[in-house]
Amino acid sequence: MNYISGLINLILSLVVSTIIIYAINFAAGFAGADYSFSNGEVFVMWILMAILVNNCFKR
């Protein structure tokens, strides 16, 4: 059971981090900024944001 809850937390963290990254990018676009990310930059941000979200879920 522990593996299943860990897998669910991982998938949920990755989905939420994707939503947060693109929401910030979309909001910055309304403010006039034009950000373009390479695949490597997006991957690093995605993993770091997933770690942050996962740590927030534990509290």
C-alpha positions as CSV (number, residue, x, y, z in Angstrom):
1,M,0.0,0.0,0.0
2,N,2.9,2.4,0.7
3,Y,4.1,2.1,-2.9
4,I,0.7,3.0,-4.3
5,S,0.3,6.1,-2.1
6,G,3.8,7.2,-3.0
7,L,3.1,6.7,-6.7
8,I,-0.2,8.7,-6.4
9,N,1.7,11.5,-4.6
10,L,4.4,11.6,-7.3
11,I,1.9,11.7,-10.2
12,L,-0.2,14.4,-8.4
13,S,2.9,16.5,-7.7
14,L,4.0,16.3,-11.3
15,V,0.5,17.3,-12.6
16,V,0.2,20.2,-10.1
17,S,3.7,21.4,-10.9
18,T,2.9,21.4,-14.6
19,I,-0.2,23.5,-14.0
20,I,1.7,26.0,-11.8
21,I,4.5,26.4,-14.3
22,Y,2.2,27.2,-17.2
23,A,-0.1,29.4,-15.1
24,I,2.9,31.5,-14.1
25,N,4.0,31.7,-17.7
26,F,0.5,32.6,-18.9
27,A,0.1,35.3,-16.2
28,A,3.5,36.7,-17.2
29,G,2.3,36.8,-20.8
30,F,-0.6,39.1,-19.7
31,A,1.9,41.4,-18.0
32,G,3.8,41.8,-21.3
33,A,6.7,39.3,-20.7
34,D,7.6,36.8,-23.4
35,Y,9.3,33.8,-22.0
36,S,10.5,30.9,-24.1
37,F,12.0,27.9,-22.4
38,S,14.2,25.1,-23.8
39,N,13.3,21.5,-23.1
40,G,16.0,21.2,-20.5
41,E,15.0,24.3,-18.6
42,V,11.4,23.1,-18.5
43,F,12.4,19.7,-17.3
44,V,14.5,21.2,-14.4
45,M,11.7,23.6,-13.4
46,W,9.2,20.8,-13.6
47,I,11.2,18.5,-11.3
48,L,12.0,21.3,-8.8
49,M,8.4,22.4,-8.7
50,A,7.2,18.8,-8.2
51,I,9.6,18.5,-5.2
52,L,8.2,21.8,-3.8
53,V,4.6,20.7,-4.2
54,N,5.4,17.3,-2.7
55,N,6.9,18.9,0.3
56,C,3.8,21.1,0.7
57,F,1.6,18.0,0.6
58,K,3.4,16.5,3.6
59,R,2.5,19.4,5.9
